[in-house]
Amino acid sequence: MTTPGTRRAQGGPPLGVLAVVFTALFLAGLVLGIVYAGGVAFPSPFASAPDILAYFHDHQLAVQISAILQFGAAIPLAIYAATAHARLHQLGIRAPGATIALAGGLLAAAFMACSALVSWVLSRPEVAEAPTLVRALHDFAFATGGPGHVVPLGLLIAGISVPGLLARLLPRWLTIAGLVIAALAELATLTLLIDDASYLLPVARFTGLAWLIIAGFLLPRERQRANR
């Protein structure tokens, strides 16, 4: 028979802490990448070809540091998804939402890791000397780290928000905000068709990071506490 103490032990690592670590590593990758590049931001795929080539030729260390931290951020994100899935099941959620959260979180982590590894390849001096290869890898890094990451991240948020709303596991305002963020994340798919839709990526990404942190700290470990 499972004792209450054992049940609490099966709750997994603190979701809020995982979200903070994930966010900190991701933001550190962005900030240090800019710092080591002398204030130059990672180029957009919509920038001119000469600007893109010059960036990867001149700032290889910045690209490498950013890629390593981004790869590291994918790990706590995957753990967050697995822990949230287990937590929802522990709270009695058997609807598809828990599985959707797991699938979305694992896909988001996988695409982030893929984007990071491709960016690391772009930091190699031999690659920087091949303009065609640089452009192709840069576009691939954007596709995986942009819509490839943000769209399934929206599934993770929606998968927690829906049962959080229906079972009253989370505050109503937070679940509604999560559904709005998830919708924006799914709309970010349009970035692959319309360049001007790229603004959806940072909006959904950064609001999503904040949402995961808040939800991570507020999602209860026990159903009795949630009902209270």
N, C-alpha and C positions, 0 to 999 in steps of 0.2 A: 504493500500500500504506500502511496506517495504521501509524505508528510508535508504540511504547509511550508516548512523550512526548505524542503527539497524543491517544492514548486517554485519558491522565490529564487532559488539558486539556478533554476532553468531559464530564468528570464533573459539571460545573456548579458553582454556588456551594456552600459548605459547608452541609450540611443543619442541623447543630447551631446554627450562627450564625443561620440563617433562623428556626429555632424560637425561639431566644432573643429575636430582634427582634420576632417575632410576639407572644410572651408579654409582653415588656416593654411594647409599645404597648397591648395589651389591658388589662394590669393598670394602666398609667398612666391609661387612660381611666376605669377604675373608681375609682381612688384620687383623681384630680383632680376627678372628678365629685362625689365626696363632699366633698372639701375646699372646692370653690367653692360647694357648696350648704350650707355651714356645718355639715357633719357629718350631713346628711340623705341617706340612701341613695336610689338610684333606686327608685321605687315598684314594688311587685309588681302584676301585673294582677289579683291577687286582693284587693288593698286596696280600701278604700271609695272610691266615686266622688269625694266631696269631697276626700279626701287626694290622689288622683291629680291632680285639677284644680288644687289649691293648689300642688302641687310644680311643675308645668309653668308655672304662672303666676308663681311667685316665683323660680324658679331656671333661667331661660332660658340664661344664660351657662354654667352647669354642664352643662346638657344639650348645648349646642353643642360645648363642649370634649370631652366624653366621646364624642360622635358622630364628631367629626373623628378622634380617636385610634383609635376602633374601625374607622372606614373605612380608616385607614392600616394597621391590623393585618391587614386582609383581603389586602393586596397580598403581603407575605412568605409568608402561608399558601398563596396560589395558586402562588407560585414554589416553595415547599416541595413541593407536590404534583407539580408538573411535574418538578422535579429528582429526587424520589424515584422517579417513574415511569421516567425516563431511567436513573437509577442501577441500578434493578432489571433493566432490559433489558440494560444494560452488563454486569451480573453473570450474564447468561445466563438470566434468568427470563422465560419465555414464557407462563406460566400466567396465568389471568385476574386473579390478585391484583394485579399491577402496574397493570392498567387500572382495577380497582376502586379502588385507592388514588388514582389520578388523578381519577376521576369523583367520589369522595367528597370529596377535598380541594378540587376546583374548586367543587363544590356548597356545601361549608361556607364557603368564601371568599365566594361569591356571596351566600349568605343573610346572612352577617355584614355585607357591604357594604350590602345592601338594608336591614337593620335599622338600620344607622348612618345611612343617608340619610333613613329615615323618622323617626328620632329627631331629626335636624337640622331636619326640617320641623316637628316638635313644638316646637322652640326658637323658632319665629317668633312674634312678639307677636300677629299677627292670628289665628293658629291657636289660641293659648292662650285666646282669648276665645270660642271655640266649643266648649262642653262635649261635645256629641255627637261632634264631629270628633276632639277630643282623646282621648276614650275609644276610638274606633275605631282611630286611628293607634297609640295605645299598645298595644292588643291585637295589632295587626299587627306592631309592632316586637318584641314579646315572642315571637310565633309564629315569626318569621324568625330572630331572634337567639337564641332558646331552642332548642326542638326542631328548628327548621329548620336551625340551625347544628350543634347537637351530634350529631344522628343521622347526617348524612353525615360528620362528623368521625370517628365510630366506624368508618365504612367506610374512611377513610384509614388509620386505625390497624390495622384488620383486614387491609387489603390489603398492608400492610408486614409484619405479624406472621406471616401464614400462610407466605409464601415464606421469611421470615426463619427460621421454625422448620423447615420441610421441607428447605431448602437449607443450614441451619446457618450462616446469614449473621449472626445475632444470638444472644446468649446465650439459652438455653432459658427462664430465669426471666423475661427481658424479654418474650419472645414470648408466654408464657402470661399474663403481666400485661396485655399488649396485648389479647389476646383477651377477657380479663375486662372490661377497660375498654370495649372495643368492644361487648360484650354489654350493659353498663350503658347505653351511649349509645343503642343501639337500643331498649332498654326505656323510654328517656326519651320515646318517642313517646306513652306512656300519659299524659303530662302534658296532652295535648290532650283527654283523656277524664276523667281523675281529678286533681283539684287536689292531693291529697296526694302524688302521684307526682312533683311538681315538685322534690323534694329530689334526684332522680336527675340533674337538669341540672348543678348545681354539682359534684357528685361526679364525673360523667363528664367534665365540662369541665376541671376543674383537674388531675385525675389524667391526663387526656389531654394536657394541656399539658406536664406533667413527662415523660410517656412520649415525646412527640415530640422533646423536647430530648435525652433520653438516647439514643434510637434514632438521632437525627440525627448524633450524634458517634460512635456505634459501628458504623453501617452502613458496611461497607468500600467502597472504590472499585474494588478488583480481586478477582476470584474466588479467585486464588491465596492472597491474604492471608486471605480468609474460610476457605479450606480448612485453612490452617495453624492 
